[in-house]
Each structure stands twice: as structure tokens, then as C-alpha cells.
Amino acid sequence: MRMNKRHEGQEMINMCKWMASVGLIVGVVLFLLSFIASAYNKDYFLTIISLGIIGASMFMFGFGLFMGLLTETYHRGPCENV
């Protein structure tokens, strides 16, 4: 099944938005949990993991946005960019 060329890049952007939002929610929850669970978090392990998840989610969103926009502009002809 071939996707519509007009919405190919939009689906990539939506997928990356969902992945990034789930990663950001998990990262923020772990970050806040790392302050509550101070007895378990002696070496700031949860803080490091949560900041890594947040950073990876932001990178994934930026990369997905770039790939979605690149896909949309690649499928357009040179006359349609005007």
C-alpha cells in the first residue's frame, strides 16, 4: 500500500512527535522521582538517566522533523516550490 505523496512527510513528523512526547513525559517523571527518592538516588543515577531520556527525545524530534520536511520537499517538483 503506497501512501499519498502529499502526506508522506506529515506522517513522519506525527510519529516523531508522539515518540518525543512519550519520551519527554517519561524523562520528566523520572527527573521528578529522582528528587523524591533521595535515599535510592545517592549517585544521582535516576537524574542522569532522566536527563538522557529527555535529551534523546529532543534529538529524535529534531531529526524526525528534519526528515519529514526533507521528504515533503523532495517529492515536490521544481515548479511547485514557487
N, C-alpha and C positions, 0 to 999 in steps of 0.2 A: 504494500500500500504506500503510495507516494504522497507526501504531504504537499499541501498547497504552497507554492513558492513564495507567496506573499507573506505567509505566517510562519515560515521556517525559522527565521531568526527570533521571532517573538516567543516561540515555544522554548528555545534555548534560554532566553532571558527569564522566562517564568520558572523554568526548572531550577536555574541558579538562584533566583530569588527565594524559592522555597527552601533549598538546601542551606542558603546563607541564613535565613531567618531561624530555621531549626537549630543550626549551629550557634547562632548568637544567643538564643534562648537558653540552650544547654550551658554555654560558656558563662553567661551572666548568673544563672542559678548556681553553678559550681563556684563561681567567684564569691557570691554572697554566702554560700555554705562554708567556704573556707574561713570566713571571719567568725561564723558561729561555732564551728567545730575546731576550736583552737587547740584542744588537747590532742586531737588527731593530726593536726596540721603543724607539727613542730618544725619541720623543714620547709614549710611553705610549698609542699608538693601540690596540693589542690589549687593553689593560686597560680603556680606555673602552668599546670595542665589547663586551667580555665582560660588563662591569657593566650595560650597556644591555640585553643579551640576558637576563641574569638578572632585571633589573627588569621587563622586558616579560613574561617568563614568569610572574612572581609576579602581575602585574596581570591577565594572561589567566586564571590560575587563580582569582583572586578574582572576576573578572567572570563567568566560567563557572559558578562555584559559586553566585553570586547569581542568575544567570538560571535555572539548574537548580532551585534552591529556589523561585524565583518561579513557574516553570512547574508544579511539583508542587502548590503551594498554590493556584494559580489554578484548576486543574482540579477541585479538591475543592469539594464543595458546602458551604454554610454549616453544615449539620448534622454534617458529617463532621469538623470541626475540634475537636470536643469530646473 
